[in-house]
Amino acid sequence: MEGGESGSGKIHDEGQLGIEVPETAHQISSDSWQQVSFVLTTGVNSVFVLGYSGTVMVPLGWAPGVMGLILAAAISLYANALIAKLHVLGGKRHIRYRDLAGHIYGRKAYSLTWGLQYVNLFMINTGFIILAGSSLKAIYVLFRDDHTMKLPYFIAIAGFVCAMFAIGIPHLSALRIWLGFSTFFSLVYIIIAFALALKDGINSSPRDYTIPGTGTSKIFTTIGAAANLVFAYNTGMLPEIQATIRQPVVENMLKALYFQFTIGLLPMYAVTFVGYWAYGSSTSTYLLNSVNGPLWLKTVANSAAFLQTVISLHIFASPMYEYMDTRYGVKGSALKPKNLFFRILLRGGYLTINTFVSALLPFLGDFESLTGAISTFPLTFILANHMYLRAKNNMLTPLQKSWHWLNVSFFGCMSFAAAVAAIRLIVVDSKMYNIFADV
């Protein structure tokens, strides 16, 4: 056994003899490419899209912002396609990112990749819980503005609801109908935010699109926005999602990726560009805080945002759940007493820590930037290109090898610069706000 693959058992995978698949407590090869497309589209059109007008467009402005979003989409599709093509390698299916890295590089890379992925997903889930709490608070202040209930309280409520959902849904493939609900909820808050922002933009006076800040701060915010660009498109868990897809796993995954990066991006682009057009440099990092409209309509939008966040978080927490379930042999019905107790204990504990961090430092844009810098850049761009280079070395021309090395070097520098910028933002915001701030 090479590298650091965890608990592999040799099975015949849907007619492909001799393909070795690691043991897992979760289902694999059970979902159509259309269902996987909805998983990917749910991620890219999660409630984070309501922040891109403020966290991407405001620091970059019109031309760099639009070009950045389009270029980041193209680069992200390319990098994700590279990872998808490595899913079956050396006679094995690599259903976890760390398994693939361990197979190519060895045990140390297995552990390092697992660490990077854990940080990536933990911080994404932190952002989801902050957003869920923010949407609940937004509903509250629509009807009461007495500041009795503060953001940390709503974050705690959101964390509890996410834990209840996690206990009831055993694995990623079990979402099924919930993906339909997720798509519906996404369309609700995107359409409402789009329509209300469009109305405000038509009725308001000319907006100021000047990039805020001084010379030095603009440099750091621009670098941070670049990290947000890659954060917008990438999950950091593509092999785990690909593990659920039916044969042929590479071709079907590519279909799902093409759907995500074409039709799946249209709602995100629509609400991001219209939001920035309507409010300019004053756009909030949570667009529903900027729009004007009937209370009931804004309540519906924020409610849909909250519910969609609960489902999205489950997707991005699933690699951790799979690890715990496989490690401790938890299989079968989610309502089986033993399994129910296990999920309450471990999944509940994991989300309790997540919720505590969310309430402690609720600086959403900073989390997006730092996540993009320290984990999304390495996982999606640096590792993808270098793993492909290592795995296909004998099949690549010198020009192709140079191209992949250029990507590794460029995104390595970007990762370092973005990390410095994100840490600076967190330090600045930490001075402006107390812990458990009501932002």
C-alpha positions in Angstrom: 0.0 0.0 0.0 1.4 3.3 -1.0 1.5 6.6 0.8 -1.1 7.1 3.5 -4.3 5.7 2.2 -6.6 4.8 5.1 -8.1 1.4 5.4 -8.2 0.2 1.7 -10.1 -2.9 0.9 -10.0 -4.4 -2.6 -13.4 -4.5 -4.3 -14.6 -4.7 -7.9 -16.1 -1.3 -8.7 -19.1 -1.7 -11.1 -17.5 -3.9 -13.6 -14.0 -2.5 -13.6 -12.0 -5.5 -12.4 -9.0 -4.9 -10.2 -9.9 -1.4 -9.2 -9.1 -1.0 -5.5 -11.4 1.2 -3.4 -10.7 2.4 0.2 -13.1 1.3 2.9 -15.7 3.9 3.8 -18.8 4.0 5.9 -20.5 6.2 3.3 -22.0 5.4 -0.1 -19.9 5.6 -3.2 -20.8 5.3 -6.9 -24.5 5.8 -6.2 -25.3 9.3 -7.7 -25.9 10.5 -11.2 -23.8 13.3 -12.6 -26.9 15.5 -12.5 -27.1 15.1 -8.7 -23.4 15.8 -8.3 -24.0 18.9 -10.5 -26.5 20.1 -8.0 -24.1 19.4 -5.1 -21.5 21.6 -6.8 -24.0 24.3 -7.8 -25.3 24.4 -4.2 -21.8 25.1 -3.1 -21.1 27.9 -5.6 -24.6 29.5 -5.1 -24.6 29.2 -1.4 -25.3 32.2 0.8 -21.7 33.4 0.3 -22.9 34.8 -3.1 -24.7 37.5 -1.1 -21.3 38.8 0.0 -19.3 38.9 -3.3 -20.6 42.3 -4.2 -18.9 43.6 -1.1 -15.9 41.3 -0.6 -14.9 41.0 -4.3 -16.3 43.9 -6.4 -15.9 46.7 -3.9 -12.1 46.1 -3.4 -11.5 45.5 -7.1 -13.9 47.8 -8.9 -15.7 47.1 -12.2 -13.1 46.1 -14.7 -10.8 44.1 -12.4 -13.7 42.6 -10.6 -15.6 41.3 -13.6 -12.4 40.1 -15.3 -11.2 38.5 -12.1 -14.4 36.6 -11.6 -14.4 35.3 -15.2 -10.7 34.4 -15.1 -10.9 32.7 -11.7 -13.8 30.6 -13.0 -11.7 29.5 -16.1 -8.7 28.7 -13.9 -10.8 26.9 -11.3 -12.5 24.7 -14.0 -9.1 23.8 -15.4 -7.6 22.9 -11.9 -10.7 20.9 -10.9 -10.6 19.0 -14.2 -7.0 18.0 -13.5 -8.0 16.6 -10.1 -11.0 14.8 -11.6 -8.8 13.1 -14.1 -6.6 11.7 -11.3 -9.5 10.0 -9.5 -8.6 6.6 -10.8 -4.8 6.2 -10.7 -2.5 3.2 -10.3 -5.4 0.8 -10.2 -7.1 2.6 -7.3 -10.0 5.0 -6.9 -8.9 7.9 -4.7 -12.1 8.9 -2.9 -10.4 11.3 -0.6 -8.1 14.2 -1.4 -5.6 13.0 1.1 -5.6 9.5 -0.4 -4.7 10.9 -3.8 -1.9 13.0 -2.3 -0.6 10.1 -0.2 -0.6 7.8 -3.3 1.5 10.3 -5.3 3.8 11.7 -2.6 3.8 9.4 0.4 2.6 9.4 4.0 3.8 13.0 4.9 1.9 14.5 2.1 -1.2 12.5 3.1 -1.1 14.1 6.6 -0.3 17.5 5.3 -3.1 17.4 2.7 -5.6 16.2 5.4 -4.5 19.1 7.6 -4.9 21.7 4.8 -8.3 20.2 3.9 -9.5 20.2 7.5 -8.6 23.8 7.9 -10.2 24.7 4.6 -13.5 23.0 5.4 -13.5 24.1 9.0 -13.2 27.7 8.0 -15.8 27.4 5.2 -18.2 25.9 7.8 -17.3 28.8 10.2 -18.3 31.2 7.4 -21.6 29.3 6.9 -22.5 29.5 10.6 -21.7 33.2 10.6 -23.9 33.7 7.6 -26.7 31.6 9.1 -26.5 33.7 12.3 -26.4 36.9 10.2 -29.5 35.9 8.3 -31.4 35.2 11.6 -30.3 38.5 13.0 -31.4 40.3 9.8 -34.9 38.9 10.3 -34.8 40.0 14.0 -33.8 43.6 13.2 -36.5 43.9 10.6 -39.1 43.8 13.4 -37.1 44.8 16.5 -34.1 47.0 16.7 -33.6 47.0 20.5 -30.2 45.2 20.3 -31.4 42.7 23.0 -30.5 39.8 20.8 -26.9 40.0 19.5 -25.2 38.2 16.6 -23.4 35.6 18.9 -26.9 34.5 20.1 -28.1 33.9 16.6 -24.9 32.1 15.7 -25.5 29.8 18.6 -29.0 29.1 17.3 -27.7 28.5 13.8 -25.1 26.1 15.1 -27.7 24.1 17.0 -29.9 23.7 13.9 -27.0 22.7 11.8 -26.1 20.0 14.4 -29.7 18.6 14.3 -29.5 18.4 10.5 -26.1 16.7 10.6 -27.4 14.1 13.1 -30.3 13.2 10.8 -28.5 13.0 7.4 -25.9 10.1 7.5 -23.9 10.9 4.4 -23.5 13.1 1.3 -25.6 10.9 -1.0 -28.5 10.9 1.5 -29.1 14.6 0.8 -31.0 13.8 -2.4 -34.3 15.7 -2.0 -32.6 18.2 0.2 -30.5 19.3 -2.8 -33.8 20.2 -4.5 -34.8 22.3 -1.5 -31.4 23.9 -1.5 -31.7 24.9 -5.1 -35.2 26.3 -4.4 -33.9 28.3 -1.4 -31.0 29.6 -3.4 -33.3 30.9 -6.2 -35.5 32.5 -3.6 -32.9 34.7 -1.9 -31.0 35.3 -5.2 -34.1 36.4 -7.1 -35.3 38.6 -4.2 -31.9 40.2 -3.7 -31.5 40.7 -7.5 -34.9 42.3 -7.9 -34.7 44.6 -4.9 -31.2 45.7 -5.8 -32.2 46.3 -9.4 -35.2 48.5 -8.1 -32.9 50.4 -5.8 -30.3 50.9 -8.5 -32.9 52.3 -11.0 -34.4 54.7 -8.4 -31.2 55.9 -6.7 -28.9 58.7 -7.6 -25.5 58.0 -9.3 -23.3 55.7 -7.2 -19.7 56.1 -6.1 -17.6 53.2 -7.4 -14.3 54.5 -6.1 -12.2 51.8 -4.4 -12.1 52.7 -0.7 -8.9 53.0 1.4 -5.5 54.5 1.2 -2.6 53.3 -1.0 -1.3 50.6 1.3 -4.7 49.3 2.5 -5.8 49.1 -1.2 -2.9 46.8 -2.0 -3.8 44.4 0.9 -7.6 44.5 0.2 -6.9 43.8 -3.5 -4.8 40.8 -2.6 -7.5 39.6 -0.1 -10.1 40.0 -2.8 -8.0 37.8 -5.1 -8.2 35.1 -2.4 -12.0 35.6 -2.3 -12.1 35.0 -6.1 -10.8 31.5 -5.8 -12.8 30.8 -2.6 -16.0 31.5 -4.6 -15.6 28.6 -7.0 -13.8 25.8 -5.2 -14.8 23.2 -2.6 -11.4 21.8 -1.6 -13.1 18.4 -1.5 -13.6 17.4 -5.2 -12.4 13.7 -4.8 -14.9 13.2 -1.9 -17.7 14.5 -4.1 -16.5 12.5 -7.1 -16.5 9.4 -4.9 -20.3 9.5 -4.9 -20.7 9.6 -8.7 -21.6 6.6 -10.9 -19.3 5.1 -13.5 -17.6 6.3 -15.6 -16.4 8.4 -12.8 -14.1 10.8 -14.7 -16.4 11.5 -17.7 -19.4 12.0 -15.4 -17.4 14.3 -13.1 -16.3 16.4 -16.0 -20.0 16.8 -17.0 -20.9 17.9 -13.5 -18.0 20.4 -13.6 -19.0 21.8 -16.9 -22.5 22.3 -15.6 -21.2 24.0 -12.5 -19.0 26.4 -14.4 -21.6 27.4 -17.0 -25.3 27.3 -16.0 -24.4 27.0 -12.4 -22.6 30.3 -12.3 -25.3 32.5 -13.8 -27.2 33.2 -10.6 -24.0 34.1 -8.8 -22.9 36.5 -11.5 -26.4 38.1 -11.7 -26.7 38.9 -8.0 -23.0 40.0 -7.6 -22.9 42.4 -10.5 -26.4 43.9 -9.9 -25.6 44.3 -6.2 -22.4 46.3 -6.9 -24.1 48.3 -9.6 -26.9 49.3 -7.3 -24.9 50.4 -4.2 -21.3 50.9 -5.5 -18.6 51.1 -2.9 -21.1 51.2 -0.1 -22.3 47.7 -0.8 -22.7 45.6 2.3 -20.8 42.3 2.7 -24.3 40.7 3.2 -26.4 42.1 0.3 -29.7 41.7 2.0 -28.6 44.3 4.5 -28.3 46.9 1.6 -31.6 46.2 -0.2 -34.8 48.1 0.4 -38.2 46.5 0.1 -41.3 45.1 1.9 -40.5 43.5 5.3 -42.2 40.3 4.4 -40.1 39.9 1.2 -36.8 40.5 3.1 -38.0 38.1 5.8 -38.6 35.4 3.1 -35.2 36.0 1.6 -33.3 35.8 4.9 -35.3 32.7 5.9 -34.3 31.0 2.6 -30.7 32.1 3.2 -30.7 30.5 6.6 -32.2 27.2 5.5 -29.9 26.9 2.5 -26.9 27.5 4.7 -27.8 24.6 6.9 -27.8 22.3 3.8 -24.6 23.7 2.3 -22.7 23.3 5.6 -23.6 19.6 5.6 -21.9 19.2 2.2 -18.7 20.9 3.3 -18.6 19.0 6.7 -19.2 15.6 5.0 -15.4 14.7 4.7 -15.1 15.1 8.5 -18.2 13.1 9.1 -17.0 10.4 6.7 -13.7 10.2 8.5 -15.3 9.8 11.9 -17.9 7.3 10.7 -15.3 5.2 8.9 -12.9 5.4 11.8 -15.4 4.2 14.3 -17.4 1.8 12.0 -20.7 3.7 12.1 -23.0 2.4 9.3 -26.7 1.9 8.8 -29.7 3.9 9.7 -29.2 7.4 11.1 -31.9 6.6 13.7 -30.3 3.4 15.0 -29.6 4.2 18.7 -25.9 3.5 18.5 -25.5 5.7 15.4 -27.7 8.4 16.8 -25.7 8.6 20.0 -22.4 8.6 18.0 -23.6 11.4 15.7 -24.9 13.5 18.6 -21.6 13.1 20.4 -19.0 13.6 17.6 -20.9 15.6 15.0 -22.5 17.7 17.7 -19.0 18.3 19.3 -17.4 19.2 16.0 -20.1 21.8 15.2 -20.0 23.1 18.8 -16.4 24.0 18.2 -17.2 25.5 14.8 -20.0 27.6 16.3 -17.8 28.8 19.2 -15.2 30.0 16.7 -17.9 31.7 14.6 -19.2 33.6 17.5 -15.7 34.5 18.8 -14.5 36.1 15.5 -17.4 36.9 13.2 -15.4 38.7 10.5 -16.8 37.0 7.4 -14.7 38.6 4.7 -11.5 37.9 6.6 -12.4 34.2 6.9 -13.0 34.0 3.1 -9.6 35.6 2.4 -7.7 33.5 4.9 -9.4 30.3 3.7 -8.5 31.1 0.1 -4.9 31.9 1.0 -3.9 29.0 3.3 -5.9 26.1 1.9 -7.9 26.8 -1.3 -4.9 28.0 -3.2 -2.7 25.1 -2.2 -5.4 22.4 -2.5 -7.0 23.6 -5.8 -4.2 25.1 -7.7 -0.7 24.2 -6.4 -1.4 20.6 -5.5 -3.6 20.0 -8.6 -1.0 21.1 -11.0 1.9 19.4 -9.2 0.1 16.1 -8.7 -0.9 16.0 -12.4 2.7 16.8 -13.3 4.0 13.9 -11.1 1.3 11.4 -12.2 1.5 12.2 -15.9 5.2 13.2 -16.1 6.1 10.7 -18.9 3.1 11.7 -21.0 3.7 15.5 -21.0 5.7 17.5 -23.4 8.4 20.0 -22.1 6.0 22.9 -22.8 3.2 21.2 -20.8 5.6 20.6 -17.9 6.7 24.2 -18.0 3.0 25.3 -17.9 2.3 23.3 -14.8 5.5 24.5 -13.1 4.4 28.1 -13.9 1.1 27.5 -12.3 2.7 26.0 -9.2 5.1 28.9 -8.8 2.5 31.6 -9.5 -0.1 30.3 -7.1 2.5 29.6 -4.5 3.4 33.3 -4.5 -0.3 34.3 -4.5 -1.0 32.0 -1.6 1.7 33.6 0.5 0.7 37.1 -0.4 -3.0 36.5 0.2 -2.2 34.9 3.6 -0.2 38.0 4.7 -3.1 40.2 3.5 -5.7 38.1 5.3 -3.9 38.0 8.6 -3.4 41.8 8.4 -7.2 42.2 7.9 -8.0 40.0 10.9 -5.5 41.9 13.1 -7.1 45.2 12.0 -10.7 44.0 12.6 -9.7 42.5 15.9 -8.7 45.9 17.0 -11.9 47.4 15.8 -14.2 44.8 17.4 -14.2 42.9 20.7 -14.5 39.1 20.7 -18.1 37.9 20.4 -18.7 41.2 18.5 -22.2 42.1 17.4 -21.2 43.1 13.8 
